[in-house]
């Protein structure tokens, strides 16, 4: 079991769950919008996902992974 500090995390492992924080913020301080945009031909055809918070791109996930 993991206890997370505030923020946005991604699992970048291929086997077991290993969370990596990609954005440090407190989501309870204000209303935020979240969006994930998939580009299936990005990263030389392997695809990638751009993560946006309040319309600002904060991360691009370039390989097989799971967002949490």
FIROGU-859368 format. One record per atom (N, C-alpha, C): residue number from 1; atom name; x, y, z. Coordinates in steps of 0.2 Angstrom, whole numbers, plus 5000, padded with zeros to 4 digits. Layout:
     n   atom     xx     yy     zz
   NUM     CA      X      Y      Z
...
% end
This chain:
     n   atom     xx     yy     zz
     1      N   5004   4994   5000
     1     CA   5000   5000   5000
     1      C   5004   5006   5000
     2      N   5003   5011   4996
     2     CA   5006   5017   4995
     2      C   5002   5023   4999
     3      N   5006   5027   5002
     3     CA   5002   5034   5004
     3      C   5006   5039   5000
     4      N   5001   5043   4997
     4     CA   5004   5048   4992
     4      C   5003   5055   4995
     5      N   5008   5059   4994
     5     CA   5008   5066   4995
     5      C   5004   5069   4989
     6      N   5001   5075   4990
     6     CA   4998   5079   4985
     6      C   5002   5079   4979
     7      N   4998   5078   4973
     7     CA   5002   5079   4967
     7      C   4999   5074   4961
     8      N   5002   5074   4956
     8     CA   5000   5070   4950
     8      C   5005   5065   4949
     9      N   5004   5058   4949
     9     CA   5008   5053   4948
     9      C   5007   5049   4942
    10      N   5013   5046   4940
    10     CA   5012   5041   4934
    10      C   5016   5035   4936
    11      N   5014   5029   4934
    11     CA   5018   5023   4935
    11      C   5022   5021   4929
    12      N   5029   5022   4929
    12     CA   5033   5021   4924
    12      C   5037   5014   4924
    13      N   5034   5010   4927
    13     CA   5037   5003   4928
    13      C   5034   4998   4923
    14      N   5038   4993   4921
    14     CA   5035   4988   4917
    14      C   5032   4982   4921
    15      N   5034   4981   4927
    15     CA   5032   4975   4931
    15      C   5028   4977   4937
    16      N   5031   4979   4942
    16     CA   5027   4981   4948
    16      C   5026   4988   4948
    17      N   5021   4991   4953
    17     CA   5019   4998   4953
    17      C   5024   5002   4956
    18      N   5027   5006   4953
    18     CA   5032   5011   4955
    18      C   5030   5018   4953
    19      N   5027   5022   4958
    19     CA   5024   5028   4956
    19      C   5030   5034   4956
    20      N   5029   5038   4951
    20     CA   5034   5044   4950
    20      C   5029   5050   4950
    21      N   5031   5055   4955
    21     CA   5027   5061   4955
    21      C   5029   5066   4949
    22      N   5024   5068   4945
    22     CA   5026   5072   4939
    22      C   5024   5079   4940
    23      N   5020   5080   4945
    23     CA   5018   5087   4947
    23      C   5016   5088   4954
    24      N   5019   5093   4957
    24     CA   5018   5093   4965
    24      C   5013   5099   4966
    25      N   5007   5098   4968
    25     CA   5002   5103   4969
    25      C   4996   5100   4973
    26      N   4993   5104   4977
    26     CA   4987   5102   4981
    26      C   4981   5103   4977
    27      N   4977   5098   4975
    27     CA   4971   5099   4971
    27      C   4965   5101   4975
    28      N   4966   5102   4981
    28     CA   4960   5104   4985
    28      C   4960   5112   4986
    29      N   4966   5115   4984
    29     CA   4966   5123   4985
    29      C   4962   5127   4980
    30      N   4960   5124   4975
    30     CA   4956   5127   4970
    30      C   4953   5122   4965
    31      N   4948   5125   4961
    31     CA   4945   5120   4956
    31      C   4950   5120   4950
    32      N   4951   5114   4948
    32     CA   4956   5112   4942
    32      C   4953   5108   4937
    33      N   4955   5109   4931
    33     CA   4952   5104   4925
    33      C   4958   5100   4923
    34      N   4957   5094   4922
    34     CA   4962   5089   4920
    34      C   4960   5086   4913
    35      N   4965   5085   4909
    35     CA   4964   5082   4903
    35      C   4970   5078   4901
    36      N   4969   5072   4897
    36     CA   4974   5068   4895
    36      C   4973   5067   4887
    37      N   4977   5069   4883
    37     CA   4977   5069   4876
    37      C   4981   5064   4873
    38      N   4978   5059   4869
    38     CA   4982   5053   4866
    38      C   4984   5055   4859
    39      N   4990   5054   4857
    39     CA   4993   5055   4851
    39      C   4995   5049   4848
    40      N   4991   5045   4845
    40     CA   4993   5038   4843
    40      C   4999   5037   4838
    41      N   5001   5043   4835
    41     CA   5007   5042   4830
    41      C   5013   5046   4833
    42      N   5012   5049   4839
    42     CA   5018   5052   4842
    42      C   5023   5048   4844
    43      N   5029   5050   4846
    43     CA   5035   5046   4848
    43      C   5036   5041   4843
    44      N   5037   5043   4836
    44     CA   5039   5038   4831
    44      C   5034   5033   4830
    45      N   5027   5034   4831
    45     CA   5022   5029   4830
    45      C   5021   5025   4836
    46      N   5024   5025   4841
    46     CA   5023   5021   4847
    46      C   5017   5025   4851
    47      N   5016   5031   4850
    47     CA   5010   5035   4853
    47      C   5013   5038   4860
    48      N   5010   5043   4862
    48     CA   5011   5046   4868
    48      C   5005   5050   4871
    49      N   5005   5051   4877
    49     CA   4999   5055   4880
    49      C   5002   5061   4883
    50      N   4998   5067   4882
    50     CA   5000   5073   4885
    50      C   4995   5075   4891
    51      N   4998   5076   4897
    51     CA   4994   5077   4902
    51      C   4993   5085   4903
    52      N   4987   5088   4904
    52     CA   4986   5095   4905
    52      C   4982   5096   4911
    53      N   4984   5101   4915
    53     CA   4981   5104   4921
    53      C   4979   5111   4920
    54      N   4973   5113   4920
    54     CA   4970   5119   4919
    54      C   4973   5122   4912
    55      N   4973   5118   4907
    55     CA   4975   5119   4900
    55      C   4982   5120   4899
    56      N   4986   5119   4904
    56     CA   4994   5119   4903
    56      C   4997   5112   4903
    57      N   5000   5110   4898
    57     CA   5004   5104   4897
    57      C   5009   5103   4903
    58      N   5008   5098   4907
    58     CA   5013   5097   4912
    58      C   5017   5091   4912
    59      N   5015   5087   4907
    59     CA   5019   5081   4906
    59      C   5017   5077   4899
    60      N   5022   5074   4896
    60     CA   5021   5069   4891
    60      C   5023   5063   4893
    61      N   5019   5058   4892
    61     CA   5021   5051   4894
    61      C   5022   5047   4887
    62      N   5028   5045   4886
    62     CA   5031   5043   4880
    62      C   5031   5035   4879
    63      N   5030   5032   4884
    63     CA   5030   5024   4884
    63      C   5025   5021   4888
    64      N   5024   5015   4886
    64     CA   5018   5011   4890
    64      C   5019   5012   4897
    65      N   5013   5015   4900
    65     CA   5013   5016   4907
    65      C   5006   5017   4909
    66      N   5004   5018   4916
    66     CA   4998   5019   4918
    66      C   4998   5025   4923
    67      N   4993   5030   4921
    67     CA   4992   5035   4926
    67      C   4988   5034   4932
    68      N   4990   5037   4937
    68     CA   4986   5035   4943
    68      C   4984   5042   4946
% end
